[in-house]
């Protein structure tokens, strides 16, 4: 990385004169009060690294859609210097806020593109965005005095034992709230989503016979990609009273064969609709057609009986939207007659 001096952006020293950013849902006096504590140093730990801030960031860059939408949900669009790698349409509730933010790259941002945005904080949903051929390593950015944040969901080995993906996701909200001085807003978001999680668990407690589920995320070159053990859907399954049929594969979204899907003979198939991404095999309709046209899969009871639940594909990866998929899954299990 060249010209590191361009990263030397002075942080704001008086947020009161700049004002608190306006949330997509509106700011509150509690948020403004939290932001007024800017002069006190704040620290969080992210994926094994301690990050300390004398003042809240003013030029944050989000490296992916997950991070972008969390920051927008926290009302931080006025503190963002850029975003990148947006795979699907931004939800309508974030549209006006998102329009204010420069798009550094439609796909994965490079170190040169990131450098040009002169960030004072970088946020990513996954650690693999911090490589030499992408945004730059965390070590490189740290040497340039640019703190880097990675979602706790992507580094569970660095977190407390026993915490599930949703707990780690909610911890992200709270840690980012601490960094930006919007603790009250972040706390409300985490509390609202914990309530949704409890609601899904209540539905799950009524599900009988613990049905097996295959999560069909994508069909690429005719081959299915399904949820493995380390992906969020395994946790979703446990919450709604089901079992991920590919829980023995230690990957997030492994490629398998249709014959392997048939061998698992799932009770229910969950289709992730990625229509907005636009690749062949992404839409729910294409996935249904692929199953209906396969001589073996078409004969599965789940396919013949239409025991299929459709959810937005992006919600099957950890994000601020994932609790919505939980509601859809819980409702789908009820509609399919699995409630006691």
QUILINUR-V877914 format. One line per field, one symbol per residue. burial: + if it has 16 or more other ideal C-beta (glycine too) atoms within 10 Angstrom, else -. A space follows every 10 residues. Layout:
burial=???
//
This chain:
burial=+-----+-+- -+--+----+ +-++--++-- ++-++--+-- -+-+-++-+- +-+-++++++ ++++++++++ +++++++-++ ++++++++-+ +--+--++-- +--++--+++ +--+++++++ +++++++-++ ---+++++-+ +--+-+++++ ++++++--+- ---+++++++ +++-++++++ ++++++++++ --+--++--+ --++--+--- +++++++++- ---+++++-+ ++++++++++ ++-++++-+- -+++-+-+-+ ++-+-+++++ ++++------ ++++-+++-+ +--+--+--+ -++---++++ ++++++++++ ++++++++++ -++--+-+--
//
